[in-house]
Structure formats: C-alpha cells, structure tokens
C-alpha cells in the first residue's frame, strides 16, 4: 500500500503544478482527489502501525 501512496502523492503534486501553470481547474480538482487519497492511505497505515487496527 505504501507504493500506492507514493504514486498518488506524486501524481497529485504533478497535477497541481500543471493546474497552476495552465490555470485549469480540472487539474486542480484532480490533484486534490489524488492528494486526499494519498493522505487517507497514509493515515490508515499510521493507525494500523500504532495498534489501532488489524494489519492486512
């Protein structure tokens, strides 16, 4: 799962850069979705590592 987090985070940052350069709101929305997804995966792994949930 950590690999998915890194890929989604990298895509989110790249899409945000493209959205800012081109001033296209679609890229900004997609970057937000990718970054939120990466953040939720990160939080899920942190909770599992702290003993708050089952390990998959």
C-alpha positions in Angstrom: 0.0 0.0 0.0 2.9 2.4 0.6 3.8 2.3 -3.1 0.2 3.4 -4.0 0.5 6.3 -1.5 3.8 7.5 -3.1 2.4 7.2 -6.7 -0.8 9.0 -5.8 1.1 11.7 -3.9 3.5 12.2 -6.9 0.6 12.4 -9.3 -1.2 14.9 -7.1 1.8 17.2 -6.9 2.4 17.0 -10.7 -1.3 17.7 -11.5 -1.3 20.6 -9.1 1.8 22.1 -10.8 0.1 21.6 -14.2 -3.1 23.1 -12.9 -1.4 26.2 -11.5 0.7 26.7 -14.7 -2.3 26.3 -17.0 -4.9 27.8 -14.7 -7.1 24.8 -15.4 -9.5 24.0 -12.5 -9.9 20.4 -13.7 -6.3 19.6 -12.9 -6.6 21.3 -9.5 -9.6 19.2 -8.6 -7.9 16.0 -9.8 -4.8 16.9 -7.8 -6.9 17.4 -4.7 -8.5 14.0 -5.2 -5.2 12.3 -5.6 -3.6 14.1 -2.6 -6.6 13.3 -0.4 -6.4 9.7 -1.4 -2.7 9.5 -0.6 -3.3 11.2 2.7 -6.1 8.7 3.6 -3.8 5.8 2.8 -1.1 7.3 4.9 -3.5 7.8 7.9 -4.8 4.3 7.6 -1.2 2.9 7.7 -0.3 5.1 10.7 -3.4 3.9 12.6 -2.5 0.3 11.8 1.1 0.7 12.9 0.0 2.3 16.2 -2.0 -0.8 17.1 -5.4 0.8 16.4 -6.5 -1.6 13.7 -5.9 -5.0 12.2 -2.9 -5.5 9.9 -3.8 -6.5 6.4 
